[in-house]
């Protein structure tokens, strides 16, 4: 009876969570060459939100704001996500300049008036997509910074920006967390990467909400503490394919491996006479960017099992085909290892190095 009661209460707690997600999308003339791809990304992310809302049991409302020289009337506002229709190509009309600040300010101001906006169980996520620089705002140029600071102080608002590389630094003056800003290139490849980053970020947001958090500061950063243990345990253990060493002092990966090999004829016979690029996996100790071509390995500290390959990337929520900022997290039972493609990678004293046999 007690177990049933606890289960019931847990379900009620999850059901009580409410999310307002807003997409703020640039439709200025410069988006013309990727119009079809952006529409596809929007529809993919609509599916992503709908899927996460159902699986997490979190009531979600969606709003969509589009802008160019001015900010359009919302395509839909605070609409139950399951009722939001897909975007048609003809719905995404392009032209004009980039009133970015007005668009963000308008979205925040409107959402502040949404139903249940002041409830402690309601969180807001504003996702801004633009390929250019602010050049047309008239209303929020001076007051947007204060508005952003106000909503972020509530602890229930997250703002995430996808911007061109040259615009990333300008967002710091508004107090947007670095982990909530990423860059993309306005071409076919760039929109594909954007799609993957958004899917991973939305998954991060819903997991954070389920864990009790009300906002995120690392929307575009994969938190390695969120290891899917059940899925991981089903993967193949490849530990027999690695030699593992403890790093005794800071030095380059090449020097460390060569020292180990020179000291042991048996190791040289087994592993070769000298270090080979790509065979070493260093232990992740700080947030850093991992390229899509680099392999990942996960070490279970209790069983000493090692899991790797594409499936390990999926378990960690790493999107395929794009660079992704990752951080170790605080998961006590696992260590994350990244393939080194450099001869000069500095190894941290006390960490473990995995070396392919």
ZADO-1210 file (C-alpha; in nm, 4 decimals, padded with zeros to 6 digits):
<atoms>
<atom x="00.0000" y="00.0000" z="00.0000" code="UNK" pos="1"/>
<atom x="00.2816" y="00.2399" z="00.0887" code="UNK" pos="2"/>
<atom x="00.4631" y="00.1652" z="-00.2378" code="UNK" pos="3"/>
<atom x="00.1462" y="00.2345" z="-00.4364" code="UNK" pos="4"/>
<atom x="00.0957" y="00.5628" z="-00.2546" code="UNK" pos="5"/>
<atom x="00.4536" y="00.6724" z="-00.3219" code="UNK" pos="6"/>
<atom x="00.4193" y="00.5814" z="-00.6885" code="UNK" pos="7"/>
<atom x="00.0971" y="00.7763" z="-00.7137" code="UNK" pos="8"/>
<atom x="00.2530" y="01.0822" z="-00.5546" code="UNK" pos="9"/>
<atom x="00.5505" y="01.0644" z="-00.7918" code="UNK" pos="10"/>
<atom x="00.3161" y="01.0582" z="-01.0898" code="UNK" pos="11"/>
<atom x="00.1243" y="01.3568" z="-00.9546" code="UNK" pos="12"/>
<atom x="00.4478" y="01.5485" z="-00.9045" code="UNK" pos="13"/>
<atom x="00.5519" y="01.4852" z="-01.2652" code="UNK" pos="14"/>
<atom x="00.2067" y="01.5737" z="-01.3954" code="UNK" pos="15"/>
<atom x="00.2200" y="01.9028" z="-01.2051" code="UNK" pos="16"/>
<atom x="00.5184" y="02.0237" z="-01.4072" code="UNK" pos="17"/>
<atom x="00.4284" y="02.2748" z="-01.6776" code="UNK" pos="18"/>
<atom x="00.6584" y="02.3994" z="-01.9535" code="UNK" pos="19"/>
<atom x="00.6145" y="02.6957" z="-02.1845" code="UNK" pos="20"/>
<atom x="00.8467" y="02.6612" z="-02.4837" code="UNK" pos="21"/>
<atom x="00.8775" y="02.9400" z="-02.7402" code="UNK" pos="22"/>
<atom x="01.0568" y="02.9328" z="-03.0735" code="UNK" pos="23"/>
<atom x="01.1697" y="03.2766" z="-03.1912" code="UNK" pos="24"/>
<atom x="01.2610" y="03.2343" z="-03.5575" code="UNK" pos="25"/>
<atom x="01.4330" y="03.4778" z="-03.7920" code="UNK" pos="26"/>
<atom x="01.2567" y="03.5110" z="-04.1289" code="UNK" pos="27"/>
<atom x="01.4697" y="03.7903" z="-04.2722" code="UNK" pos="28"/>
<atom x="01.5726" y="03.7824" z="-04.6368" code="UNK" pos="29"/>
<atom x="01.9122" y="03.6295" z="-04.5661" code="UNK" pos="30"/>
<atom x="01.7433" y="03.3012" z="-04.4683" code="UNK" pos="31"/>
<atom x="01.6189" y="03.2489" z="-04.8247" code="UNK" pos="32"/>
<atom x="01.8796" y="02.9921" z="-04.9310" code="UNK" pos="33"/>
<atom x="01.7917" y="02.7619" z="-04.6397" code="UNK" pos="34"/>
<atom x="01.4176" y="02.8231" z="-04.6220" code="UNK" pos="35"/>
<atom x="01.3162" y="02.4609" z="-04.6781" code="UNK" pos="36"/>
<atom x="01.5764" y="02.3294" z="-04.4334" code="UNK" pos="37"/>
<atom x="01.4641" y="02.5676" z="-04.1572" code="UNK" pos="38"/>
<atom x="01.1017" y="02.4595" z="-04.2018" code="UNK" pos="39"/>
<atom x="01.2163" y="02.0987" z="-04.1739" code="UNK" pos="40"/>
<atom x="01.4116" y="02.1772" z="-03.8556" code="UNK" pos="41"/>
<atom x="01.1090" y="02.3458" z="-03.7002" code="UNK" pos="42"/>
<atom x="00.8856" y="02.0480" z="-03.7737" code="UNK" pos="43"/>
<atom x="01.1469" y="01.8039" z="-03.6462" code="UNK" pos="44"/>
<atom x="01.1731" y="01.9976" z="-03.3212" code="UNK" pos="45"/>
<atom x="00.7964" y="02.0169" z="-03.2893" code="UNK" pos="46"/>
<atom x="00.8040" y="01.6364" z="-03.2984" code="UNK" pos="47"/>
<atom x="01.0879" y="01.6361" z="-03.0448" code="UNK" pos="48"/>
<atom x="00.8928" y="01.8543" z="-02.8011" code="UNK" pos="49"/>
<atom x="00.5758" y="01.6492" z="-02.8456" code="UNK" pos="50"/>
<atom x="00.7645" y="01.3250" z="-02.7868" code="UNK" pos="51"/>
<atom x="00.9473" y="01.4524" z="-02.4778" code="UNK" pos="52"/>
<atom x="00.6318" y="01.6023" z="-02.3302" code="UNK" pos="53"/>
<atom x="00.4570" y="01.2659" z="-02.3495" code="UNK" pos="54"/>
<atom x="00.7477" y="01.0518" z="-02.2280" code="UNK" pos="55"/>
<atom x="00.8262" y="01.2883" z="-01.9391" code="UNK" pos="56"/>
<atom x="00.4623" y="01.3405" z="-01.8461" code="UNK" pos="57"/>
<atom x="00.5086" y="01.7186" z="-01.8478" code="UNK" pos="58"/>
<atom x="00.2317" y="01.9430" z="-01.9780" code="UNK" pos="59"/>
<atom x="00.3860" y="02.1616" z="-02.2468" code="UNK" pos="60"/>
<atom x="00.2593" y="02.4701" z="-02.4270" code="UNK" pos="61"/>
<atom x="00.4233" y="02.5997" z="-02.7430" code="UNK" pos="62"/>
<atom x="00.4481" y="02.9514" z="-02.8829" code="UNK" pos="63"/>
<atom x="00.6077" y="03.0560" z="-03.2114" code="UNK" pos="64"/>
<atom x="00.7273" y="03.4072" z="-03.2873" code="UNK" pos="65"/>
<atom x="00.8691" y="03.5010" z="-03.6277" code="UNK" pos="66"/>
<atom x="01.0464" y="03.8234" z="-03.7059" code="UNK" pos="67"/>
<atom x="01.2180" y="04.0245" z="-03.9781" code="UNK" pos="68"/>
<atom x="01.2178" y="04.4062" z="-03.9773" code="UNK" pos="69"/>
<atom x="00.9324" y="04.3802" z="-03.7263" code="UNK" pos="70"/>
<atom x="00.7924" y="04.1079" z="-03.5029" code="UNK" pos="71"/>
<atom x="00.4925" y="03.9158" z="-03.6352" code="UNK" pos="72"/>
<atom x="00.1844" y="03.8289" z="-03.4378" code="UNK" pos="73"/>
<atom x="00.2542" y="03.4871" z="-03.2791" code="UNK" pos="74"/>
<atom x="00.1754" y="03.2037" z="-03.5161" code="UNK" pos="75"/>
<atom x="00.0394" y="03.0295" z="-03.2080" code="UNK" pos="76"/>
<atom x="00.0645" y="03.1306" z="-02.8442" code="UNK" pos="77"/>
<atom x="00.0625" y="02.9058" z="-02.5362" code="UNK" pos="78"/>
<atom x="-00.0996" y="02.6289" z="-02.7391" code="UNK" pos="79"/>
<atom x="-00.0956" y="02.2743" z="-02.6039" code="UNK" pos="80"/>
<atom x="00.1937" y="02.1207" z="-02.7948" code="UNK" pos="81"/>
<atom x="-00.0118" y="01.8237" z="-02.9094" code="UNK" pos="82"/>
<atom x="-00.2431" y="02.0677" z="-03.0920" code="UNK" pos="83"/>
<atom x="00.0291" y="02.2616" z="-03.2752" code="UNK" pos="84"/>
<atom x="00.0272" y="02.1966" z="-03.6534" code="UNK" pos="85"/>
<atom x="00.3392" y="02.1515" z="-03.8609" code="UNK" pos="86"/>
<atom x="00.4827" y="02.4500" z="-04.0443" code="UNK" pos="87"/>
<atom x="00.4238" y="02.4557" z="-04.4209" code="UNK" pos="88"/>
<atom x="00.6781" y="02.5994" z="-04.6611" code="UNK" pos="89"/>
<atom x="00.4349" y="02.8736" z="-04.7629" code="UNK" pos="90"/>
<atom x="00.3942" y="02.9746" z="-04.3977" code="UNK" pos="91"/>
<atom x="00.7590" y="03.0785" z="-04.3779" code="UNK" pos="92"/>
<atom x="00.7694" y="03.3969" z="-04.5839" code="UNK" pos="93"/>
<atom x="01.1061" y="03.5716" z="-04.5987" code="UNK" pos="94"/>
<atom x="01.2154" y="03.9326" z="-04.6354" code="UNK" pos="95"/>
<atom x="01.3351" y="04.2367" z="-04.4481" code="UNK" pos="96"/>
<atom x="01.5959" y="04.2994" z="-04.1794" code="UNK" pos="97"/>
<atom x="01.6656" y="04.1522" z="-03.8334" code="UNK" pos="98"/>
<atom x="01.4785" y="04.2956" z="-03.5336" code="UNK" pos="99"/>
<atom x="01.6340" y="04.0382" z="-03.3021" code="UNK" pos="100"/>
<atom x="01.6108" y="04.2305" z="-02.9746" code="UNK" pos="101"/>
<atom x="01.2473" y="04.3243" z="-03.0318" code="UNK" pos="102"/>
<atom x="01.1635" y="03.9611" z="-03.1100" code="UNK" pos="103"/>
<atom x="01.3216" y="03.8276" z="-02.7913" code="UNK" pos="104"/>
<atom x="01.1716" y="04.1056" z="-02.5807" code="UNK" pos="105"/>
<atom x="00.8257" y="04.0538" z="-02.7287" code="UNK" pos="106"/>
<atom x="00.8369" y="03.6795" z="-02.6674" code="UNK" pos="107"/>
<atom x="00.9382" y="03.7223" z="-02.3030" code="UNK" pos="108"/>
<atom x="00.6809" y="03.9943" z="-02.2359" code="UNK" pos="109"/>
<atom x="00.3988" y="03.7893" z="-02.3879" code="UNK" pos="110"/>
<atom x="00.4989" y="03.4729" z="-02.2017" code="UNK" pos="111"/>
<atom x="00.5052" y="03.6594" z="-01.8705" code="UNK" pos="112"/>
<atom x="00.1290" y="03.6998" z="-01.9129" code="UNK" pos="113"/>
<atom x="00.0608" y="03.3355" z="-01.9967" code="UNK" pos="114"/>
<atom x="-00.1676" y="03.1279" z="-01.7776" code="UNK" pos="115"/>
<atom x="00.0126" y="02.9852" z="-01.4714" code="UNK" pos="116"/>
<atom x="00.3168" y="03.2016" z="-01.5525" code="UNK" pos="117"/>
<atom x="00.3788" y="03.2762" z="-01.1857" code="UNK" pos="118"/>
<atom x="00.3379" y="02.9179" z="-01.0648" code="UNK" pos="119"/>
<atom x="00.6484" y="02.7651" z="-00.9081" code="UNK" pos="120"/>
<atom x="00.5896" y="02.4509" z="-01.1159" code="UNK" pos="121"/>
<atom x="00.5935" y="02.6407" z="-01.4463" code="UNK" pos="122"/>
<atom x="00.9174" y="02.6850" z="-01.6404" code="UNK" pos="123"/>
<atom x="00.9930" y="02.8761" z="-01.9586" code="UNK" pos="124"/>
<atom x="01.2311" y="02.7910" z="-02.2414" code="UNK" pos="125"/>
<atom x="01.2846" y="03.0480" z="-02.5173" code="UNK" pos="126"/>
<atom x="01.4800" y="02.9201" z="-02.8189" code="UNK" pos="127"/>
<atom x="01.6063" y="03.1881" z="-03.0583" code="UNK" pos="128"/>
<atom x="01.7226" y="03.1035" z="-03.4113" code="UNK" pos="129"/>
<atom x="01.8886" y="03.3696" z="-03.6265" code="UNK" pos="130"/>
<atom x="02.1469" y="03.3785" z="-03.9033" code="UNK" pos="131"/>
<atom x="02.2348" y="03.7451" z="-03.8678" code="UNK" pos="132"/>
<atom x="02.2987" y="04.0477" z="-03.6516" code="UNK" pos="133"/>
<atom x="02.0524" y="04.2826" z="-03.4853" code="UNK" pos="134"/>
<atom x="01.9845" y="04.5771" z="-03.7180" code="UNK" pos="135"/>
<atom x="01.6198" y="04.6823" z="-03.6942" code="UNK" pos="136"/>
<atom x="01.4853" y="04.6828" z="-03.3349" code="UNK" pos="137"/>
<atom x="01.3052" y="04.9907" z="-03.2035" code="UNK" pos="138"/>
<atom x="01.1506" y="04.8969" z="-02.8702" code="UNK" pos="139"/>
<atom x="01.3828" y="04.6724" z="-02.6700" code="UNK" pos="140"/>
<atom x="01.7312" y="04.7990" z="-02.7548" code="UNK" pos="141"/>
<atom x="01.7767" y="04.9501" z="-02.4093" code="UNK" pos="142"/>
<atom x="01.5469" y="04.7434" z="-02.1888" code="UNK" pos="143"/>
<atom x="01.6071" y="04.3866" z="-02.3080" code="UNK" pos="144"/>
<atom x="01.9082" y="04.3318" z="-02.0814" code="UNK" pos="145"/>
<atom x="01.7089" y="04.4232" z="-01.7709" code="UNK" pos="146"/>
<atom x="01.4155" y="04.2110" z="-01.8841" code="UNK" pos="147"/>
<atom x="01.6374" y="03.9059" z="-01.9330" code="UNK" pos="148"/>
<atom x="01.8015" y="03.9573" z="-01.5949" code="UNK" pos="149"/>
<atom x="01.4610" y="03.9816" z="-01.4274" code="UNK" pos="150"/>
<atom x="01.3237" y="03.6566" z="-01.5678" code="UNK" pos="151"/>
<atom x="01.6477" y="03.4652" z="-01.5173" code="UNK" pos="152"/>
<atom x="01.6582" y="03.5688" z="-01.1516" code="UNK" pos="153"/>
<atom x="01.3287" y="03.3875" z="-01.1008" code="UNK" pos="154"/>
<atom x="01.5147" y="03.0616" z="-01.1618" code="UNK" pos="155"/>
<atom x="01.2386" y="02.9384" z="-01.3938" code="UNK" pos="156"/>
<atom x="01.3475" y="03.0860" z="-01.7264" code="UNK" pos="157"/>
<atom x="01.5981" y="02.9472" z="-01.9767" code="UNK" pos="158"/>
<atom x="01.6981" y="03.1316" z="-02.2930" code="UNK" pos="159"/>
<atom x="01.8912" y="02.9467" z="-02.5643" code="UNK" pos="160"/>
<atom x="02.0401" y="03.1087" z="-02.8738" code="UNK" pos="161"/>
<atom x="02.1570" y="02.9675" z="-03.2072" code="UNK" pos="162"/>
<atom x="02.3508" y="03.2452" z="-03.3787" code="UNK" pos="163"/>
<atom x="02.6194" y="03.2948" z="-03.6458" code="UNK" pos="164"/>
<atom x="02.9801" y="03.2605" z="-03.5190" code="UNK" pos="165"/>
<atom x="03.0383" y="03.6364" z="-03.5238" code="UNK" pos="166"/>
<atom x="02.7424" y="03.7029" z="-03.2908" code="UNK" pos="167"/>
<atom x="02.8229" y="03.4677" z="-03.0060" code="UNK" pos="168"/>
<atom x="03.0240" y="03.7141" z="-02.7985" code="UNK" pos="169"/>
<atom x="02.7616" y="03.9880" z="-02.8165" code="UNK" pos="170"/>
<atom x="02.5172" y="03.7808" z="-02.6120" code="UNK" pos="171"/>
<atom x="02.7376" y="03.7819" z="-02.3028" code="UNK" pos="172"/>
<atom x="02.6361" y="04.1408" z="-02.2271" code="UNK" pos="173"/>
<atom x="02.2800" y="04.0195" z="-02.1813" code="UNK" pos="174"/>
<atom x="02.3837" y="03.7642" z="-01.9201" code="UNK" pos="175"/>
<atom x="02.3005" y="03.4550" z="-02.1264" code="UNK" pos="176"/>
<atom x="02.4912" y="03.1516" z="-01.9867" code="UNK" pos="177"/>
<atom x="02.7646" y="03.0324" z="-02.2237" code="UNK" pos="178"/>
<atom x="02.6172" y="02.6833" z="-02.2237" code="UNK" pos="179"/>
<atom x="02.2937" y="02.8248" z="-02.3651" code="UNK" pos="180"/>
<atom x="02.4573" y="02.9760" z="-02.6725" code="UNK" pos="181"/>
<atom x="02.5826" y="02.7883" z="-02.9758" code="UNK" pos="182"/>
<atom x="02.6745" y="02.8811" z="-03.3311" code="UNK" pos="183"/>
<atom x="02.5605" y="02.7498" z="-03.6669" code="UNK" pos="184"/>
<atom x="02.6331" y="02.8175" z="-04.0330" code="UNK" pos="185"/>
<atom x="02.3461" y="02.9255" z="-04.2567" code="UNK" pos="186"/>
<atom x="02.3789" y="02.6452" z="-04.5101" code="UNK" pos="187"/>
<atom x="02.2447" y="02.2923" z="-04.5585" code="UNK" pos="188"/>
<atom x="02.5096" y="02.1327" z="-04.3386" code="UNK" pos="189"/>
<atom x="02.4665" y="02.3996" z="-04.0725" code="UNK" pos="190"/>
<atom x="02.0914" y="02.3477" z="-04.0463" code="UNK" pos="191"/>
<atom x="02.1446" y="01.9744" z="-04.0043" code="UNK" pos="192"/>
<atom x="02.3848" y="02.0407" z="-03.7178" code="UNK" pos="193"/>
<atom x="02.1374" y="02.2881" z="-03.5688" code="UNK" pos="194"/>
<atom x="01.8661" y="02.0225" z="-03.5834" code="UNK" pos="195"/>
<atom x="02.0844" y="01.7761" z="-03.3914" code="UNK" pos="196"/>
<atom x="02.1851" y="02.0338" z="-03.1309" code="UNK" pos="197"/>
<atom x="01.8250" y="02.1327" z="-03.0674" code="UNK" pos="198"/>
<atom x="01.7138" y="01.7718" z="-03.0259" code="UNK" pos="199"/>
<atom x="01.9909" y="01.7086" z="-02.7732" code="UNK" pos="200"/>
<atom x="01.9195" y="02.0363" z="-02.5927" code="UNK" pos="201"/>
<atom x="01.5482" y="01.9686" z="-02.5593" code="UNK" pos="202"/>
<atom x="01.6256" y="01.6255" z="-02.4198" code="UNK" pos="203"/>
<atom x="01.8580" y="01.7921" z="-02.1673" code="UNK" pos="204"/>
<atom x="01.5845" y="02.0379" z="-02.0701" code="UNK" pos="205"/>
<atom x="01.3196" y="01.7709" z="-02.0088" code="UNK" pos="206"/>
<atom x="01.5605" y="01.5545" z="-01.8102" code="UNK" pos="207"/>
<atom x="01.6534" y="01.8550" z="-01.5987" code="UNK" pos="208"/>
<atom x="01.2882" y="01.9282" z="-01.5294" code="UNK" pos="209"/>
<atom x="01.2234" y="01.5670" z="-01.4334" code="UNK" pos="210"/>
<atom x="01.5146" y="01.5817" z="-01.1885" code="UNK" pos="211"/>
<atom x="01.3652" y="01.8830" z="-01.0115" code="UNK" pos="212"/>
<atom x="01.5434" y="02.1683" z="-01.1891" code="UNK" pos="213"/>
<atom x="01.3439" y="02.4648" z="-01.3102" code="UNK" pos="214"/>
<atom x="01.5914" y="02.6045" z="-01.5622" code="UNK" pos="215"/>
<atom x="01.9073" y="02.5059" z="-01.7483" code="UNK" pos="216"/>
<atom x="02.2358" y="02.6868" z="-01.8026" code="UNK" pos="217"/>
<atom x="02.3877" y="02.4238" z="-02.0306" code="UNK" pos="218"/>
<atom x="02.1208" y="02.3669" z="-02.2948" code="UNK" pos="219"/>
<atom x="02.3854" y="02.2940" z="-02.5582" code="UNK" pos="220"/>
<atom x="02.6209" y="02.1057" z="-02.3252" code="UNK" pos="221"/>
<atom x="02.5821" y="01.7326" z="-02.2691" code="UNK" pos="222"/>
<atom x="02.5957" y="01.6542" z="-01.8962" code="UNK" pos="223"/>
<atom x="02.7790" y="01.3253" z="-01.8501" code="UNK" pos="224"/>
<atom x="02.6073" y="01.2708" z="-01.5169" code="UNK" pos="225"/>
<atom x="02.2918" y="01.1778" z="-01.7093" code="UNK" pos="226"/>
<atom x="02.4146" y="00.8322" z="-01.8090" code="UNK" pos="227"/>
<atom x="02.1308" y="00.6005" z="-01.9077" code="UNK" pos="228"/>
<atom x="02.2359" y="00.3113" z="-01.6829" code="UNK" pos="229"/>
<atom x="01.9771" y="00.0614" z="-01.8063" code="UNK" pos="230"/>
<atom x="02.0709" y="00.1080" z="-02.1710" code="UNK" pos="231"/>
<atom x="02.4416" y="00.1117" z="-02.0911" code="UNK" pos="232"/>
<atom x="02.4276" y="-00.2231" z="-01.9143" code="UNK" pos="233"/>
<atom x="02.2936" y="-00.3813" z="-02.2327" code="UNK" pos="234"/>
<atom x="02.5981" y="-00.2787" z="-02.4381" code="UNK" pos="235"/>
<atom x="02.8891" y="-00.5086" z="-02.5169" code="UNK" pos="236"/>
<atom x="03.1828" y="-00.4973" z="-02.2753" code="UNK" pos="237"/>
<atom x="03.5007" y="-00.4240" z="-02.4761" code="UNK" pos="238"/>
<atom x="03.7393" y="-00.3986" z="-02.1805" code="UNK" pos="239"/>
<atom x="03.9550" y="-00.6864" z="-02.3101" code="UNK" pos="240"/>
<atom x="04.0504" y="-00.4687" z="-02.6040" code="UNK" pos="241"/>
<atom x="04.2150" y="-00.2027" z="-02.3855" code="UNK" pos="242"/>
<atom x="04.5227" y="-00.1686" z="-02.1694" code="UNK" pos="243"/>
<atom x="04.4717" y="00.0816" z="-01.8878" code="UNK" pos="244"/>
<atom x="04.7313" y="00.2835" z="-01.7016" code="UNK" pos="245"/>
<atom x="04.7200" y="00.5381" z="-01.4196" code="UNK" pos="246"/>
<atom x="04.8904" y="00.8652" z="-01.5109" code="UNK" pos="247"/>
<atom x="05.1685" y="00.9269" z="-01.2569" code="UNK" pos="248"/>
<atom x="05.2501" y="01.2834" z="-01.3578" code="UNK" pos="249"/>
<atom x="05.1407" y="01.5413" z="-01.6107" code="UNK" pos="250"/>
<atom x="05.2970" y="01.4825" z="-01.9501" code="UNK" pos="251"/>
<atom x="05.2032" y="01.4442" z="-02.3151" code="UNK" pos="252"/>
<atom x="05.0159" y="01.1312" z="-02.4174" code="UNK" pos="253"/>
<atom x="05.2957" y="01.0280" z="-02.6532" code="UNK" pos="254"/>
<atom x="05.5670" y="01.0584" z="-02.3886" code="UNK" pos="255"/>
<atom x="05.3566" y="00.8728" z="-02.1337" code="UNK" pos="256"/>
<atom x="05.2809" y="00.5775" z="-02.3618" code="UNK" pos="257"/>
<atom x="05.6365" y="00.5549" z="-02.4943" code="UNK" pos="258"/>
<atom x="05.7726" y="00.5474" z="-02.1387" code="UNK" pos="259"/>
<atom x="05.5406" y="00.2580" z="-02.0561" code="UNK" pos="260"/>
<atom x="05.6407" y="00.0680" z="-02.3692" code="UNK" pos="261"/>
<atom x="06.0138" y="00.1227" z="-02.3244" code="UNK" pos="262"/>
<atom x="05.9975" y="-00.0146" z="-01.9711" code="UNK" pos="263"/>
<atom x="05.8337" y="-00.3431" z="-02.0713" code="UNK" pos="264"/>
<atom x="05.9380" y="-00.5821" z="-02.3515" code="UNK" pos="265"/>
<atom x="05.6111" y="-00.7694" z="-02.2971" code="UNK" pos="266"/>
<atom x="05.4081" y="-00.4544" z="-02.3593" code="UNK" pos="267"/>
<atom x="05.6114" y="-00.3718" z="-02.6696" code="UNK" pos="268"/>
<atom x="05.5408" y="-00.7175" z="-02.8069" code="UNK" pos="269"/>
<atom x="05.1711" y="-00.6731" z="-02.7345" code="UNK" pos="270"/>
<atom x="05.1194" y="-00.3072" z="-02.8252" code="UNK" pos="271"/>
<atom x="05.4067" y="-00.2135" z="-03.0554" code="UNK" pos="272"/>
<atom x="05.7278" y="-00.0200" z="-03.0111" code="UNK" pos="273"/>
<atom x="05.5878" y="00.3330" z="-02.9965" code="UNK" pos="274"/>
<atom x="05.2754" y="00.5397" z="-02.9418" code="UNK" pos="275"/>
<atom x="05.0258" y="00.5478" z="-03.2276" code="UNK" pos="276"/>
<atom x="04.7828" y="00.8369" z="-03.2702" code="UNK" pos="277"/>
<atom x="04.4193" y="00.7381" z="-03.2199" code="UNK" pos="278"/>
<atom x="04.4822" y="00.4435" z="-02.9887" code="UNK" pos="279"/>
<atom x="04.4810" y="00.6426" z="-02.6653" code="UNK" pos="280"/>
<atom x="04.1649" y="00.7502" z="-02.4804" code="UNK" pos="281"/>
<atom x="04.2092" y="01.0181" z="-02.2130" code="UNK" pos="282"/>
<atom x="03.9780" y="01.0579" z="-01.9144" code="UNK" pos="283"/>
<atom x="03.7466" y="01.3572" z="-01.9315" code="UNK" pos="284"/>
<atom x="03.8095" y="01.5875" z="-01.6352" code="UNK" pos="285"/>
<atom x="03.6707" y="01.9227" z="-01.7539" code="UNK" pos="286"/>
<atom x="03.4127" y="02.0553" z="-02.0005" code="UNK" pos="287"/>
<atom x="03.5388" y="02.0498" z="-02.3581" code="UNK" pos="288"/>
<atom x="03.4270" y="02.0173" z="-02.7174" code="UNK" pos="289"/>
<atom x="03.4226" y="01.6689" z="-02.8673" code="UNK" pos="290"/>
<atom x="03.4355" y="01.6367" z="-03.2459" code="UNK" pos="291"/>
<atom x="03.1966" y="01.3926" z="-03.4208" code="UNK" pos="292"/>
<atom x="03.4785" y="01.1708" z="-03.5528" code="UNK" pos="293"/>
<atom x="03.6227" y="01.1054" z="-03.2060" code="UNK" pos="294"/>
<atom x="03.5298" y="00.7794" z="-03.0389" code="UNK" pos="295"/>
<atom x="03.3951" y="00.7681" z="-02.6837" code="UNK" pos="296"/>
<atom x="03.4443" y="00.5046" z="-02.4145" code="UNK" pos="297"/>
<atom x="03.2605" y="00.4688" z="-02.0824" code="UNK" pos="298"/>
<atom x="03.4234" y="00.2910" z="-01.7877" code="UNK" pos="299"/>
<atom x="03.2082" y="00.1377" z="-01.5158" code="UNK" pos="300"/>
<atom x="03.4154" y="00.1967" z="-01.2028" code="UNK" pos="301"/>
<atom x="03.2502" y="-00.0872" z="-01.0123" code="UNK" pos="302"/>
<atom x="03.2671" y="-00.3676" z="-01.2682" code="UNK" pos="303"/>
<atom x="03.5609" y="-00.2270" z="-01.4719" code="UNK" pos="304"/>
<atom x="03.3584" y="-00.2925" z="-01.7872" code="UNK" pos="305"/>
<atom x="03.4226" y="-00.0600" z="-02.0818" code="UNK" pos="306"/>
<atom x="03.1603" y="00.0371" z="-02.3384" code="UNK" pos="307"/>
<atom x="03.2334" y="00.2168" z="-02.6636" code="UNK" pos="308"/>
<atom x="03.1316" y="00.2912" z="-03.0206" code="UNK" pos="309"/>
<atom x="02.8284" y="00.4709" z="-03.1606" code="UNK" pos="310"/>
<atom x="02.5997" y="00.3165" z="-02.9000" code="UNK" pos="311"/>
<atom x="02.8019" y="00.4738" z="-02.6191" code="UNK" pos="312"/>
<atom x="02.7583" y="00.8142" z="-02.7835" code="UNK" pos="313"/>
<atom x="02.3832" y="00.7575" z="-02.7991" code="UNK" pos="314"/>
<atom x="02.3684" y="00.6605" z="-02.4311" code="UNK" pos="315"/>
<atom x="02.5344" y="00.9908" z="-02.3450" code="UNK" pos="316"/>
<atom x="02.3001" y="01.1831" z="-02.5730" code="UNK" pos="317"/>
<atom x="02.5787" y="01.3018" z="-02.8032" code="UNK" pos="318"/>
<atom x="02.4364" y="01.4074" z="-03.1419" code="UNK" pos="319"/>
<atom x="02.6011" y="01.2516" z="-03.4460" code="UNK" pos="320"/>
<atom x="02.7729" y="01.4648" z="-03.7057" code="UNK" pos="321"/>
<atom x="02.8448" y="01.7786" z="-03.5032" code="UNK" pos="322"/>
<atom x="03.0790" y="01.9193" z="-03.2436" code="UNK" pos="323"/>
<atom x="02.9286" y="01.9094" z="-02.8959" code="UNK" pos="324"/>
<atom x="03.0349" y="02.0641" z="-02.5666" code="UNK" pos="325"/>
<atom x="03.0460" y="01.7967" z="-02.2980" code="UNK" pos="326"/>
<atom x="03.1181" y="01.8000" z="-01.9266" code="UNK" pos="327"/>
<atom x="03.2051" y="01.5137" z="-01.6891" code="UNK" pos="328"/>
<atom x="02.9127" y="01.5704" z="-01.4536" code="UNK" pos="329"/>
<atom x="02.9099" y="01.4148" z="-01.1086" code="UNK" pos="330"/>
<atom x="02.8186" y="01.0528" z="-01.1811" code="UNK" pos="331"/>
<atom x="03.0103" y="00.8536" z="-00.9222" code="UNK" pos="332"/>
<atom x="02.9987" y="00.5179" z="-01.0989" code="UNK" pos="333"/>
<atom x="03.1305" y="00.6058" z="-01.4435" code="UNK" pos="334"/>
<atom x="03.4254" y="00.7728" z="-01.6124" code="UNK" pos="335"/>
<atom x="03.4142" y="00.9077" z="-01.9661" code="UNK" pos="336"/>
<atom x="03.7060" y="00.8707" z="-02.2071" code="UNK" pos="337"/>
<atom x="03.7654" y="01.0518" z="-02.5362" code="UNK" pos="338"/>
<atom x="03.9850" y="00.9387" z="-02.8236" code="UNK" pos="339"/>
<atom x="04.2965" y="01.1539" z="-02.8582" code="UNK" pos="340"/>
<atom x="04.3983" y="01.2444" z="-03.2118" code="UNK" pos="341"/>
<atom x="04.6961" y="01.4465" z="-03.0918" code="UNK" pos="342"/>
<atom x="05.0497" y="01.3524" z="-02.9935" code="UNK" pos="343"/>
<atom x="05.0710" y="01.6383" z="-02.7446" code="UNK" pos="344"/>
<atom x="04.7516" y="01.5942" z="-02.5435" code="UNK" pos="345"/>
<atom x="04.8444" y="01.6729" z="-02.1822" code="UNK" pos="346"/>
<atom x="04.7372" y="01.3958" z="-01.9462" code="UNK" pos="347"/>
<atom x="04.6204" y="01.4904" z="-01.5974" code="UNK" pos="348"/>
<atom x="04.7979" y="01.3299" z="-01.3037" code="UNK" pos="349"/>
<atom x="04.5857" y="01.0678" z="-01.1287" code="UNK" pos="350"/>
<atom x="04.3592" y="01.0025" z="-01.4266" code="UNK" pos="351"/>
<atom x="04.3430" y="00.6817" z="-01.6283" code="UNK" pos="352"/>
<atom x="04.4536" y="00.6327" z="-01.9875" code="UNK" pos="353"/>
<atom x="04.2934" y="00.3616" z="-02.1994" code="UNK" pos="354"/>
<atom x="04.5057" y="00.2299" z="-02.4865" code="UNK" pos="355"/>
<atom x="04.3706" y="00.0109" z="-02.7658" code="UNK" pos="356"/>
<atom x="04.5480" y="-00.3221" z="-02.7952" code="UNK" pos="357"/>
</atoms>
